Amino acid sequence: MNRYFTVTLKLCLIFLTSACSDSSEEPTANQLFDYWNMKVDLSQTEQKELALQAIETSGDPYLKAISNFIMGYYSMRDVDHKAALEHYVQAEYDLAASEKVDSKLLGHIYRNRGFIAEKYSQYEKAVTFYDAALRHYNRFPEDLAKERMAILNSKGLVLQEVDLNQSLTVFETLIQEARLNKNINYEAKALRLIGEAHIDMNDYDKAEAFLKEAIDLFDKENLKNPRLQYQLFRSLSRLNFYLEKYEEQEDYLRLALDLNIPYKSFRLKVDLGENLYKQGKKKEAYELLSTLEKGFDQQPTNKDNLFIYELLTEISPANARVGYQEKWEQAKARYDQETQSIDGQLRTYYELL
């Protein structure tokens, strides 16, 4: 979520406070904004209570719109996307009823609705929301340059699922914006993503050129961004996998592992296990993958688990293969059941998007 959700609630409130601070008839909302501007320590629970109170008691639809946006923000943090959508939809209705023009607030609403649409694979809707957010952000080119770059980044990623050529166009625009605003991080991100798009288009020479340009930029500017560095190593690992350069792929996988990015090591170790198997290092691959498999009882079934069982079935000693095959079949049944349940829940979200 973080790569999409770059504008904090604090920034939004700073933008919006000036429009609300003159209203002496709404002390509850003013209290919320005053607390925030004064940087008074206010817990998430207190902020929620103040926003809910404003929604329930305020007669000003503009203040209700702002409060619903706040509640939508915290619902997203709580990963309650259904509640977040309901608040964002209501915020849009309230803003329209107020007859006020607030492009920043609308931009934030559309950006977050785009994120949720993308989260649930509603790619065309996500692009529509991101475009709407950009239209509103473009009215404040200097104030919201970073937010525009974040949206371009998200839009390009969504288009990679729909139309690779369109995604390339968006990432090229992102490079121009990044250079104009002297934002090296977004320039490197865009170069990497163009490289990824060329991998998907099987144009490995171009992919390598863009990924190396991103690495060179990283080194030249001495960037301190471990997560972006991790992504670059992953992309170069993926490229070398398709080029069947497995030794080079292993090097990049180990460089990514050395960064110790939280929650990323499991997937890297899965890839490393497959890589070792491709290199004929079956014993090392088996030891690594069998160690990962021991923790499955404490995890939900996912594609990584199924893939590990497939590999273990191929490379494990003969006396263990039947057991791994049975585990794969049981895991596959659980995965299918869980996926069907999730698909049913998602239909509720789709109705709101």
HUSUL-V417194 format. One record per pair of residues at least 12 apart in sequence whose ideal C-beta (glycine too) atoms are under 10 Angstrom apart, sorted by sequence separation. I is the first residue (numbers start at 0). J is the second residue. If there is no record, write none. Layout:
i->I j->J
i->I j->J
This chain:
i->16 j->28
i->19 j->31
i->20 j->32
i->34 j->46
i->50 j->62
i->53 j->65
i->54 j->66
i->70 j->82
i->71 j->83
i->74 j->86
i->75 j->87
i->112 j->124
i->113 j->125
i->116 j->128
i->117 j->129
i->136 j->148
i->154 j->166
i->155 j->167
i->157 j->169
i->158 j->170
i->173 j->185
i->174 j->186
i->177 j->189
i->193 j->205
i->194 j->206
i->197 j->209
i->198 j->210
i->235 j->247
i->236 j->248
i->239 j->251
i->240 j->252
i->255 j->267
i->256 j->268
i->271 j->283
i->272 j->284
i->275 j->287
i->276 j->288
i->291 j->303
i->292 j->304
i->295 j->307
i->311 j->323
i->312 j->324
i->16 j->29
i->19 j->32
i->20 j->33
i->50 j->63
i->53 j->66
i->54 j->67
i->70 j->83
i->71 j->84
i->73 j->86
i->74 j->87
i->91 j->104
i->112 j->125
i->113 j->126
i->115 j->128
i->116 j->129
i->133 j->146
i->136 j->149
i->155 j->168
i->156 j->169
i->173 j->186
i->174 j->187
i->176 j->189
i->177 j->190
i->193 j->206
i->194 j->207
i->196 j->209
i->197 j->210
i->235 j->248
i->236 j->249
i->238 j->251
i->239 j->252
i->271 j->284
i->272 j->285
i->274 j->287
i->275 j->288
i->291 j->304
i->295 j->308
i->310 j->323
i->311 j->324
i->312 j->325
i->18 j->32
i->19 j->33
i->31 j->45
i->35 j->49
i->52 j->66
i->53 j->67
i->71 j->85
i->72 j->86
i->90 j->104
i->91 j->105
i->94 j->108
i->113 j->127
i->114 j->128
i->132 j->146
i->133 j->147
i->136 j->150
i->155 j->169
i->156 j->170
i->174 j->188
i->175 j->189
i->194 j->208
i->195 j->209
i->213 j->227
i->214 j->228
i->217 j->231
i->236 j->250
i->237 j->251
i->253 j->267
i->256 j->270
i->272 j->286
i->273 j->287
i->309 j->323
i->312 j->326
i->16 j->31
i->17 j->32
i->31 j->46
i->34 j->49
i->50 j->65
i->51 j->66
i->54 j->69
i->68 j->83
i->70 j->85
i->71 j->86
i->72 j->87
i->90 j->105
i->112 j->127
i->113 j->128
i->114 j->129
i->132 j->147
i->154 j->169
i->155 j->170
i->173 j->188
i->174 j->189
i->191 j->206
i->193 j->208
i->194 j->209
i->195 j->210
i->213 j->228
i->216 j->231
i->235 j->250
i->236 j->251
i->237 j->252
i->252 j->267
i->255 j->270
i->256 j->271
i->272 j->287
i->273 j->288
i->292 j->307
i->308 j->323
i->309 j->324
i->311 j->326
i->312 j->327
i->16 j->32
i->20 j->36
i->50 j->66
i->51 j->67
i->53 j->69
i->54 j->70
i->70 j->86
i->71 j->87
i->112 j->128
i->113 j->129
i->153 j->169
i->154 j->170
i->155 j->171
i->173 j->189
i->174 j->190
i->193 j->209
i->194 j->210
i->235 j->251
i->236 j->252
i->251 j->267
i->252 j->268
i->255 j->271
i->271 j->287
i->272 j->288
i->291 j->307
i->292 j->308
i->307 j->323
i->308 j->324
i->311 j->327
i->15 j->32
i->16 j->33
i->31 j->48
i->32 j->49
i->49 j->66
i->50 j->67
i->53 j->70
i->69 j->86
i->70 j->87
i->71 j->88
i->90 j->107
i->91 j->108
i->111 j->128
i->112 j->129
i->113 j->130
i->132 j->149
i->133 j->150
i->152 j->169
i->155 j->172
i->172 j->189
i->173 j->190
i->192 j->209
i->193 j->210
i->194 j->211
i->213 j->230
i->214 j->231
i->234 j->251
i->235 j->252
i->236 j->253
i->271 j->288
i->272 j->289
i->308 j->325
i->31 j->49
i->50 j->68
i->51 j->69
i->67 j->85
i->68 j->86
i->71 j->89
i->90 j->108
i->91 j->109
i->109 j->127
i->110 j->128
i->113 j->131
i->114 j->132
i->132 j->150
i->133 j->151
i->151 j->169
i->152 j->170
i->154 j->172
i->155 j->173
i->170 j->188
i->171 j->189
i->174 j->192
i->190 j->208
i->191 j->209
i->194 j->212
i->213 j->231
i->214 j->232
i->232 j->250
i->233 j->251
i->236 j->254
i->252 j->270
i->253 j->271
i->269 j->287
i->272 j->290
i->288 j->306
i->289 j->307
i->292 j->310
i->308 j->326
i->309 j->327
i->12 j->31
i->13 j->32
i->16 j->35
i->17 j->36
i->30 j->49
i->31 j->50
i->47 j->66
i->50 j->69
i->51 j->70
i->67 j->86
i->68 j->87
i->70 j->89
i->71 j->90
i->109 j->128
i->110 j->129
i->112 j->131
i->113 j->132
i->131 j->150
i->150 j->169
i->151 j->170
i->154 j->173
i->170 j->189
i->173 j->192
i->174 j->193
i->190 j->209
i->191 j->210
i->193 j->212
i->194 j->213
i->232 j->251
i->233 j->252
i->235 j->254
i->236 j->255
i->251 j->270
i->252 j->271
i->268 j->287
i->269 j->288
i->272 j->291
i->288 j->307
i->292 j->311
i->307 j->326
i->308 j->327
i->12 j->32
i->15 j->35
i->16 j->36
i->49 j->69
i->50 j->70
i->66 j->86
i->67 j->87
i->70 j->90
i->87 j->107
i->88 j->108
i->108 j->128
i->109 j->129
i->112 j->132
i->113 j->133
i->129 j->149
i->130 j->150
i->151 j->171
i->169 j->189
i->170 j->190
i->173 j->193
i->189 j->209
i->190 j->210
i->193 j->213
i->194 j->214
i->211 j->231
i->214 j->234
i->231 j->251
i->232 j->252
i->235 j->255
i->252 j->272
i->268 j->288
i->271 j->291
i->272 j->292
i->287 j->307
i->288 j->308
i->291 j->311
i->307 j->327
i->308 j->328
i->27 j->48
i->28 j->49
i->31 j->52
i->32 j->53
i->50 j->71
i->67 j->88
i->68 j->89
i->69 j->90
i->87 j->108
i->90 j->111
i->91 j->112
i->109 j->130
i->110 j->131
i->111 j->132
i->129 j->150
i->132 j->153
i->133 j->154
i->151 j->172
i->152 j->173
i->170 j->191
i->190 j->211
i->191 j->212
i->192 j->213
i->210 j->231
i->213 j->234
i->214 j->235
i->232 j->253
i->233 j->254
i->234 j->255
i->249 j->270
i->252 j->273
i->253 j->274
i->289 j->310
i->305 j->326
i->306 j->327
i->308 j->329
i->12 j->34
i->13 j->35
i->27 j->49
i->28 j->50
i->30 j->52
i->31 j->53
i->47 j->69
i->50 j->72
i->64 j->86
i->67 j->89
i->68 j->90
i->86 j->108
i->87 j->109
i->109 j->131
i->110 j->132
i->128 j->150
i->129 j->151
i->132 j->154
i->151 j->173
i->170 j->192
i->171 j->193
i->190 j->212
i->191 j->213
i->210 j->232
i->213 j->235
i->232 j->254
i->233 j->255
i->248 j->270
i->249 j->271
i->252 j->274
i->268 j->290
i->269 j->291
i->288 j->310
i->289 j->311
i->304 j->326
i->305 j->327
i->308 j->330
i->309 j->331
i->12 j->35
i->13 j->36
i->27 j->50
i->30 j->53
i->46 j->69
i->47 j->70
i->50 j->73
i->64 j->87
i->66 j->89
i->67 j->90
i->68 j->91
i->87 j->110
i->108 j->131
i->109 j->132
i->110 j->133
i->129 j->152
i->150 j->173
i->151 j->174
i->169 j->192
i->170 j->193
i->190 j->213
i->191 j->214
i->231 j->254
i->232 j->255
i->248 j->271
i->251 j->274
i->252 j->275
i->268 j->291
i->287 j->310
i->288 j->311
i->292 j->315
i->304 j->327
i->307 j->330
i->308 j->331
i->11 j->35
i->12 j->36
i->27 j->51
i->28 j->52
i->29 j->53
i->46 j->70
i->66 j->90
i->67 j->91
i->87 j->111
i->88 j->112
i->108 j->132
i->109 j->133
i->129 j->153
i->130 j->154
i->148 j->172
i->149 j->173
i->151 j->175
i->152 j->176
i->169 j->193
i->170 j->194
i->189 j->213
i->190 j->214
i->210 j->234
i->211 j->235
i->231 j->255
i->232 j->256
i->27 j->52
i->28 j->53
i->64 j->89
i->65 j->90
i->67 j->92
i->68 j->93
i->86 j->111
i->87 j->112
i->106 j->131
i->107 j->132
i->109 j->134
i->110 j->135
i->128 j->153
i->129 j->154
i->147 j->172
i->148 j->173
i->151 j->176
i->152 j->177
i->167 j->192
i->170 j->195
i->187 j->212
i->188 j->213
i->190 j->215
i->191 j->216
i->209 j->234
i->210 j->235
i->229 j->254
i->230 j->255
i->232 j->257
i->248 j->273
i->249 j->274
i->285 j->310
i->289 j->314
i->305 j->330
i->9 j->35
i->27 j->53
i->28 j->54
i->46 j->72
i->47 j->73
i->63 j->89
i->64 j->90
i->67 j->93
i->68 j->94
i->105 j->131
i->106 j->132
i->109 j->135
i->110 j->136
i->128 j->154
i->129 j->155
i->147 j->173
i->148 j->174
i->151 j->177
i->166 j->192
i->167 j->193
i->170 j->196
i->186 j->212
i->187 j->213
i->190 j->216
i->191 j->217
i->228 j->254
i->229 j->255
i->232 j->258
i->248 j->274
i->249 j->275
i->265 j->291
i->284 j->310
i->285 j->311
i->288 j->314
i->289 j->315
i->304 j->330
i->305 j->331
i->8 j->35
i->9 j->36
i->26 j->53
i->27 j->54
i->46 j->73
i->47 j->74
i->63 j->90
i->64 j->91
i->66 j->93
i->67 j->94
i->84 j->111
i->105 j->132
i->106 j->133
i->108 j->135
i->109 j->136
i->126 j->153
i->129 j->156
i->166 j->193
i->169 j->196
i->186 j->213
i->187 j->214
i->190 j->217
i->210 j->237
i->228 j->255
i->229 j->256
i->233 j->260
i->264 j->291
i->284 j->311
i->288 j->315
i->304 j->331
i->25 j->53
i->27 j->55
i->28 j->56
i->64 j->92
i->65 j->93
i->83 j->111
i->84 j->112
i->87 j->115
i->106 j->134
i->107 j->135
i->125 j->153
i->126 j->154
i->129 j->157
i->148 j->176
i->187 j->215
i->206 j->234
i->207 j->235
i->210 j->238
i->229 j->257
i->232 j->260
i->245 j->273
i->246 j->274
i->249 j->277
i->285 j->313
i->305 j->333
i->9 j->38
i->27 j->56
i->28 j->57
i->44 j->73
i->63 j->92
i->64 j->93
i->65 j->94
i->83 j->112
i->105 j->134
i->106 j->135
i->107 j->136
i->125 j->154
i->126 j->155
i->128 j->157
i->129 j->158
i->147 j->176
i->148 j->177
i->166 j->195
i->167 j->196
i->187 j->216
i->206 j->235
i->229 j->258
i->245 j->274
i->248 j->277
i->249 j->278
i->265 j->294
i->284 j->313
i->285 j->314
i->300 j->329
i->301 j->330
i->304 j->333
i->305 j->334
i->26 j->56
i->27 j->57
i->32 j->62
i->43 j->73
i->47 j->77
i->60 j->90
i->63 j->93
i->64 j->94
i->102 j->132
i->105 j->135
i->106 j->136
i->166 j->196
i->167 j->197
i->186 j->216
i->187 j->217
i->225 j->255
i->228 j->258
i->229 j->259
i->230 j->260
i->233 j->263
i->240 j->270
i->245 j->275
i->248 j->278
i->284 j->314
i->285 j->315
i->289 j->319
i->300 j->330
i->304 j->334
i->25 j->56
i->28 j->59
i->31 j->62
i->62 j->93
i->63 j->94
i->64 j->95
i->80 j->111
i->83 j->114
i->84 j->115
i->104 j->135
i->105 j->136
i->106 j->137
i->125 j->156
i->126 j->157
i->145 j->176
i->148 j->179
i->165 j->196
i->206 j->237
i->207 j->238
i->229 j->260
i->236 j->267
i->245 j->276
i->249 j->280
i->284 j->315
i->285 j->316
i->292 j->323
i->295 j->326
i->300 j->331
i->25 j->57
i->54 j->86
i->60 j->92
i->61 j->93
i->64 j->96
i->65 j->97
i->83 j->115
i->84 j->116
i->102 j->134
i->103 j->135
i->106 j->138
i->125 j->157
i->126 j->158
i->144 j->176
i->145 j->177
i->148 j->180
i->163 j->195
i->164 j->196
i->184 j->216
i->206 j->238
i->207 j->239
i->226 j->258
i->228 j->260
i->245 j->277
i->246 j->278
i->281 j->313
i->282 j->314
i->300 j->332
i->302 j->334
i->24 j->57
i->25 j->58
i->28 j->61
i->29 j->62
i->32 j->65
i->43 j->76
i->60 j->93
i->61 j->94
i->63 j->96
i->64 j->97
i->102 j->135
i->103 j->136
i->105 j->138
i->106 j->139
i->124 j->157
i->125 j->158
i->144 j->177
i->147 j->180
i->152 j->185
i->155 j->188
i->159 j->192
i->163 j->196
i->166 j->199
i->167 j->200
i->183 j->216
i->184 j->217
i->187 j->220
i->225 j->258
i->230 j->263
i->233 j->266
i->237 j->270
i->240 j->273
i->245 j->278
i->265 j->298
i->269 j->302
i->270 j->303
i->273 j->306
i->281 j->314
i->300 j->333
i->301 j->334
i->12 j->46
i->19 j->53
i->24 j->58
i->25 j->59
i->28 j->62
i->31 j->65
i->35 j->69
i->43 j->77
i->59 j->93
i->60 j->94
i->63 j->97
i->80 j->114
i->81 j->115
i->101 j->135
i->102 j->136
i->122 j->156
i->123 j->157
i->126 j->160
i->148 j->182
i->151 j->185
i->155 j->189
i->163 j->197
i->183 j->217
i->186 j->220
i->225 j->259
i->226 j->260
i->229 j->263
i->233 j->267
i->236 j->270
i->240 j->274
i->243 j->277
i->245 j->279
i->269 j->303
i->272 j->306
i->273 j->307
i->276 j->310
i->280 j->314
i->281 j->315
i->285 j->319
i->289 j->323
i->292 j->326
i->299 j->333
i->300 j->334
i->22 j->57
i->24 j->59
i->27 j->62
i->28 j->63
i->31 j->66
i->54 j->89
i->60 j->95
i->61 j->96
i->62 j->97
i->64 j->99
i->72 j->107
i->80 j->115
i->100 j->135
i->102 j->137
i->103 j->138
i->122 j->157
i->123 j->158
i->125 j->160
i->126 j->161
i->144 j->179
i->145 j->180
i->187 j->222
i->195 j->230
i->203 j->238
i->206 j->241
i->207 j->242
i->225 j->260
i->226 j->261
i->232 j->267
i->236 j->271
i->239 j->274
i->245 j->280
i->268 j->303
i->269 j->304
i->272 j->307
i->275 j->310
i->276 j->311
i->281 j->316
i->288 j->323
i->295 j->330
i->299 j->334
i->300 j->335
i->25 j->61
i->50 j->86
i->54 j->90
i->57 j->93
i->60 j->96
i->61 j->97
i->65 j->101
i->68 j->104
i->71 j->107
i->75 j->111
i->80 j->116
i->102 j->138
i->103 j->139
i->107 j->143
i->110 j->146
i->114 j->150
i->117 j->153
i->121 j->157
i->122 j->158
i->125 j->161
i->126 j->162
i->140 j->176
i->144 j->180
i->148 j->184
i->149 j->185
i->152 j->188
i->156 j->192
i->159 j->195
i->163 j->199
i->164 j->200
i->183 j->219
i->184 j->220
i->186 j->222
i->188 j->224
i->191 j->227
i->198 j->234
i->203 j->239
i->206 j->242
i->270 j->306
i->273 j->309
i->300 j->336
i->301 j->337
i->22 j->59
i->25 j->62
i->28 j->65
i->32 j->69
i->59 j->96
i->60 j->97
i->61 j->98
i->64 j->101
i->68 j->105
i->71 j->108
i->74 j->111
i->102 j->139
i->106 j->143
i->113 j->150
i->117 j->154
i->120 j->157
i->122 j->159
i->123 j->160
i->145 j->182
i->148 j->185
i->151 j->188
i->152 j->189
i->155 j->192
i->159 j->196
i->163 j->200
i->183 j->220
i->187 j->224
i->194 j->231
i->198 j->235
i->226 j->263
i->233 j->270
i->240 j->277
i->266 j->303
i->269 j->306
i->273 j->310
i->276 j->313
i->300 j->337
i->301 j->338
i->8 j->46
i->24 j->62
i->25 j->63
i->28 j->66
i->31 j->69
i->59 j->97
i->60 j->98
i->61 j->99
i->80 j->118
i->100 j->138
i->122 j->160
i->123 j->161
i->144 j->182
i->148 j->186
i->151 j->189
i->155 j->193
i->158 j->196
i->167 j->205
i->183 j->221
i->184 j->222
i->192 j->230
i->195 j->233
i->199 j->237
i->203 j->241
i->229 j->267
i->236 j->274
i->265 j->303
i->269 j->307
i->272 j->310
i->276 j->314
i->299 j->337
i->300 j->338
i->22 j->61
i->27 j->66
i->54 j->93
i->60 j->99
i->65 j->104
i->68 j->107
i->72 j->111
i->75 j->114
i->80 j->119
i->103 j->142
i->107 j->146
i->110 j->149
i->114 j->153
i->117 j->156
i->122 j->161
i->126 j->165
i->140 j->179
i->141 j->180
i->145 j->184
i->149 j->188
i->156 j->195
i->160 j->199
i->170 j->209
i->183 j->222
i->184 j->223
i->188 j->227
i->191 j->230
i->195 j->234
i->198 j->237
i->203 j->242
i->268 j->307
i->272 j->311
i->275 j->314
i->19 j->59
i->22 j->62
i->59 j->99
i->61 j->101
i->64 j->104
i->68 j->108
i->71 j->111
i->75 j->115
i->78 j->118
i->103 j->143
i->106 j->146
i->110 j->150
i->113 j->153
i->117 j->157
i->120 j->160
i->122 j->162
i->129 j->169
i->140 j->180
i->145 j->185
i->148 j->188
i->152 j->192
i->155 j->195
i->156 j->196
i->159 j->199
i->184 j->224
i->187 j->227
i->191 j->231
i->194 j->234
i->198 j->238
i->201 j->241
i->28 j->69
i->64 j->105
i->67 j->108
i->71 j->112
i->87 j->128
i->102 j->143
i->106 j->147
i->109 j->150
i->113 j->154
i->116 j->157
i->144 j->185
i->148 j->189
i->155 j->196
i->183 j->224
i->187 j->228
i->190 j->231
i->194 j->235
i->197 j->238
i->269 j->310
i->273 j->314
i->19 j->61
i->184 j->226
i->185 j->227
i->188 j->230
i->191 j->233
i->192 j->234
i->195 j->237
i->198 j->240
i->199 j->241
i->265 j->307
i->272 j->314
i->18 j->61
i->19 j->62
i->61 j->104
i->68 j->111
i->75 j->118
i->103 j->146
i->110 j->153
i->114 j->157
i->117 j->160
i->126 j->169
i->184 j->227
i->187 j->230
i->188 j->231
i->191 j->234
i->194 j->237
i->195 j->238
i->198 j->241
i->18 j->62
i->64 j->108
i->71 j->115
i->106 j->150
i->113 j->157
i->183 j->227
i->187 j->231
i->190 j->234
i->191 j->235
i->194 j->238
i->198 j->242
i->15 j->61
i->19 j->65
i->15 j->62
i->18 j->65
i->15 j->64
i->16 j->65
i->15 j->65
i->12 j->65
i->15 j->68
i->11 j->65
i->15 j->69
i->12 j->68
i->11 j->68
i->12 j->69
i->11 j->69
i->8 j->68
i->12 j->72
i->8 j->69
i->11 j->72
i->8 j->71
i->8 j->72
i->7 j->72
i->8 j->73
i->6 j->72
i->8 j->75
i->4 j->72
i->8 j->76
i->4 j->75
i->4 j->76
i->0 j->75
i->0 j->76
i->0 j->78
i->18 j->99
i->18 j->101
i->18 j->103
i->15 j->101
i->18 j->104
i->14 j->101
i->14 j->102
i->15 j->103
i->14 j->103
i->15 j->104
i->13 j->103
i->14 j->104
i->11 j->103
i->14 j->106
i->15 j->107
i->10 j->103
i->11 j->104
i->14 j->107
i->11 j->106
i->11 j->107
i->6 j->103
i->10 j->107
i->11 j->108
i->8 j->107
i->6 j->106
i->6 j->107
i->6 j->110
i->5 j->110
i->6 j->111
i->4 j->110
i->3 j->110
i->4 j->111
i->3 j->111
i->3 j->113
i->4 j->114
i->3 j->114
i->2 j->114
i->3 j->115
i->0 j->114
i->3 j->117
i->0 j->115
i->3 j->118
i->0 j->118
i->3 j->125
i->14 j->139
i->3 j->129
i->6 j->132
i->14 j->142
i->14 j->143
i->6 j->136
i->10 j->142
i->10 j->143
i->10 j->145
i->11 j->146
i->10 j->146
i->6 j->143
i->6 j->145
i->5 j->145
i->6 j->146
i->5 j->146
i->5 j->148
i->6 j->149
i->5 j->149
i->6 j->150
i->4 j->149
i->5 j->150
i->3 j->149
i->2 j->149
i->3 j->150
i->5 j->152
i->5 j->153
i->3 j->152
i->4 j->153
i->2 j->152
i->3 j->153
i->2 j->153
i->3 j->154
i->3 j->156
i->2 j->156
i->3 j->157
i->2 j->188
i->119 j->341
i->2 j->226
i->121 j->345
i->128 j->352
i->1 j->226
i->2 j->227
i->119 j->344
i->120 j->345
i->124 j->349
i->127 j->352
i->119 j->345
i->118 j->345
i->119 j->346
i->121 j->348
i->125 j->352
i->2 j->230
i->121 j->349
i->124 j->352
i->119 j->348
i->120 j->349
i->118 j->348
i->119 j->349
i->121 j->352
i->116 j->348
i->115 j->348
i->116 j->349
i->119 j->352
i->116 j->351
i->115 j->351
i->116 j->352
i->115 j->352
i->112 j->351
i->113 j->352
i->112 j->352
i->81 j->344
i->84 j->347
i->88 j->351
i->81 j->345
i->84 j->348
i->87 j->351
i->88 j->352
i->80 j->345
i->83 j->348
i->81 j->347
i->84 j->350
i->85 j->351
i->80 j->347
i->81 j->348
i->84 j->351
i->80 j->348
i->83 j->351
i->84 j->352
i->81 j->350
i->81 j->351
i->80 j->351
i->80 j->352
